[in-house]
Amino acid sequence: MTKRYATLNGIKRAAIKLKRRMGMSHSHALEQIAREAGHPDYFSARQAYTGHPAPFRDEEWLGDEAFEPATEEPPVEIIEMSPELSALLKRQRDLDIADAGPQAPELAGDYRGVDLSSRWEIKHELLTMRHMVDDMPDMVRARVQSIWCDSNAQAYYSVTIAPGRWQEAIEFDVLDAVRAATDGFNGLTVEGDGNYKQFNPEWDGDDYDYG
């Protein structure tokens, strides 16, 4: 059965939920949700909803098998809880969001061809990710599919390179853009086409090599 989404943001939100539930990459989740919505791939879905072609189409498409997980994912554990505990957890989450700063969901979504999102749609996080995109060279920006910030971890960024667009050392190009746009981060991951690189926290004043 084909699932229907009223907007492209609906597909993006469904992909984020699938990513968290299944532990898959953001690009894999986008492709899967797009296909479930009746589109050949995410870029076709984007064109269908916006009426504009994507910044590029993948000329080196690796096929669906490129996104198959290497190992079987463990089953998702479902934990039942009382209404009282559920209400307490929701209250704590609301407090955490309030502490993180004002929200600005209107800043999420496509920005210069890159899909930006934040766990809690925090304004300063989304603005920071826009600065990252601005600081990327054009050839790097065209290869980046999405940037996600984990508001719960604060300043923890996940960058996904579009399918078939990974190039040697692009993870360090992304790192340079993040360094230029921020005064530090608690974590940074760059992934795509089976590649994965995680960078340790860095903050201004730390003793590490900027070269």
Protein Blocks (a to p, Z undefined) as FASTA:
>chain_A
ZZddfbfklmmmmmmmmmmmnopafklmmmmmmmmnopablklmmmmmnopacfbdcfkb
gbjklmpcfbdcdddddddddfklmmmmmmmmmmmmmmnopcdfklgcjeehiacddfkl
paklmmmmmmmmmmpcfklmmmpmbdcddfknoopacddddehiacehklmmmmmmmmmm
pgbdfbdcddeehiacddddddehiacdfZZ
